[in-house]
Amino acid sequence: MKKIEAVIKPFKLDDVRESLSDIGITGMTVTEVRGFGRQKGHTELYRGAEYMVDFLPKVKMEIVIPDELLDQCIDAIVETAQTGKIGDGKIFVYDVERVIRIRTGEENEEAI
């Protein structure tokens, strides 16, 4: 099993969720996060004064999937979240040793 963490622009979340649903991925955890990379940040104006916004709003999606869905899942995220502009995000892939559904005690792929 693999865990995918994808950090994307917030306005792309619904499109990515639909794209993943189309390939059979039914569960995920989504967290609102803030950060920056090469995008750095930008300046905004508030009451006539400029100030620097260092951390930009992003969304982090966490998905645990069977190994055989990995490439499809990555392709769906990239194709849907990509705008071609700086700050589109990143995808991280991790190995998952074990998953347990608390309610039923099911384990591993049966639990996801």
Secondary structure, DSSP 4 states (H G I P E B T S, - for coil): -EEEEEEE-GGGHHHHHHHHHHTT----EEEEEEE-STT--EEEEETTEEEEE-SEEEEEEEEEE-GGGHHHHHHHHHHHH--SSTT-EEEEEEE----B-TTT--BGGGG-
